[in-house]
Amino acid sequence: MFDHVGLRVRDLARSIAFYQAALRPLGYELCCQDGGSAGLGPKGAPALWLYAAGQKGGPAHLAFRAAAPAAVEGFHRAGLSAGGTDNGPPGVRRDYAENYHAAFLLDPDGNNVEAVCLT
């Protein structure tokens, strides 16, 4: 169901330290990090993203796994017709990966919701 989850945090370094320690016994690790974000999860497959507060986006980010690009497009259309706000139309996000087909919506509370298919 979920592909990954993102959280806005007040202190990125402190949150990275907390999640690294808490998730290590579960077999998760810090997979990647830059100045404003970090990804944790199984080796090479970050599933929990931490974002420094103040960056673009809503309070939380939820990404749902889609079976095909057509499902990503259907998610976007249906979400818009149900009152969501476009936050990125369906398409390949080559800055993430060559096969990352995704669409983004803001829900009525401003959360960033994504559907993603790795084609």
C-alpha positions as CSV (number, residue, x, y, z in Angstrom):
1,M,0.0,0.0,0.0
2,F,2.5,2.6,1.1
3,D,5.7,3.2,-0.9
4,H,7.2,5.7,1.5
5,V,6.2,8.3,4.1
6,G,7.7,11.8,4.7
7,L,7.7,13.9,7.9
8,R,8.5,17.5,8.5
9,V,10.9,17.9,11.4
10,R,12.0,20.9,13.4
11,D,15.6,19.7,13.9
12,L,16.8,17.4,11.1
13,A,20.1,16.3,12.7
14,R,18.3,15.4,16.0
15,S,15.6,13.5,14.1
16,I,18.1,11.6,12.0
17,A,19.9,10.5,15.2
18,F,16.6,9.5,16.8
19,Y,15.3,7.4,13.9
20,Q,18.8,5.8,13.2
21,A,18.9,4.6,16.8
22,A,15.3,3.6,17.0
23,L,15.1,1.8,13.7
24,R,18.5,0.1,13.8
25,P,17.1,-2.9,15.8
26,L,14.5,-3.3,13.0
27,G,17.2,-3.6,10.4
28,Y,16.8,-0.1,8.9
29,E,19.6,2.4,8.3
30,L,20.3,5.9,7.0
31,C,20.3,5.4,3.2
32,C,20.9,9.0,2.0
33,Q,21.1,12.5,3.3
34,D,21.5,16.1,1.9
35,G,21.2,19.5,3.5
36,G,17.4,19.4,3.8
37,S,16.4,15.8,4.0
38,A,17.3,12.2,4.9
39,G,16.0,8.8,3.8
40,L,15.9,5.8,6.1
41,G,14.9,2.2,5.5
42,P,16.2,-1.1,4.4
43,K,19.6,-0.8,2.7
44,G,19.3,1.1,-0.5
45,A,15.5,1.5,-0.2
46,P,14.6,4.5,1.9
47,A,10.9,4.4,3.0
48,L,10.9,7.1,5.7
49,W,11.9,10.5,4.6
50,L,12.6,13.3,7.0
51,Y,12.4,16.9,5.7
52,A,13.7,20.0,7.5
53,A,10.7,22.3,8.5
54,G,10.3,25.2,6.2
55,Q,10.8,23.3,3.0
56,K,8.0,23.3,0.4
57,G,5.2,20.9,1.1
58,G,2.6,20.1,3.6
59,P,3.0,18.7,7.1
60,A,3.2,15.1,6.0
61,H,3.9,13.2,2.8
62,L,2.3,9.9,1.9
63,A,3.2,8.0,-1.2
64,F,1.0,5.1,-2.3
65,R,2.4,2.4,-4.6
66,A,0.5,2.1,-8.0
67,A,0.5,-0.9,-10.2
68,A,0.8,1.0,-13.5
69,P,1.2,4.5,-14.9
70,A,-2.5,4.5,-15.7
71,A,-3.3,4.1,-12.0
72,V,-1.1,7.1,-11.2
73,E,-3.0,9.1,-13.8
74,G,-6.4,7.9,-12.4
75,F,-5.3,8.8,-8.9
76,H,-4.5,12.3,-10.0
77,R,-7.8,12.8,-11.9
78,A,-9.9,11.4,-9.1
79,G,-8.1,13.3,-6.4
80,L,-8.6,16.6,-8.3
81,S,-12.3,15.9,-8.8
82,A,-12.6,15.1,-5.1
83,G,-11.2,18.5,-4.0
84,G,-7.5,17.9,-4.0
85,T,-5.0,20.5,-5.4
86,D,-2.5,19.7,-8.0
87,N,1.0,19.5,-6.6
88,G,2.6,17.8,-9.6
89,P,0.9,16.2,-12.6
90,P,1.5,12.6,-13.7
91,G,4.8,11.9,-15.4
92,V,8.2,10.5,-15.0
93,R,10.4,12.2,-12.4
94,R,13.9,11.6,-13.8
95,D,15.4,13.6,-11.0
96,Y,14.3,10.7,-8.7
97,A,14.9,7.8,-11.1
98,E,14.5,7.0,-14.8
99,N,11.5,4.7,-14.0
100,Y,9.8,6.9,-11.4
101,H,6.3,7.6,-12.7
102,A,4.4,9.7,-10.1
103,A,1.7,12.4,-9.5
104,F,1.2,14.6,-6.5
105,L,-1.8,16.2,-4.8
106,L,-2.4,18.3,-1.7
107,D,-5.2,16.9,0.3
108,P,-7.8,19.3,2.0
109,D,-5.4,19.7,5.0
110,G,-2.3,20.5,2.9
111,N,-0.7,17.0,3.2
112,N,1.3,16.1,0.1
113,V,-0.1,12.8,-1.3
114,E,1.6,10.9,-4.1
115,A,1.0,7.9,-6.2
116,V,4.1,6.2,-7.7
117,C,4.8,3.4,-10.1
118,L,8.3,2.2,-10.8
119,T,7.9,1.2,-14.5
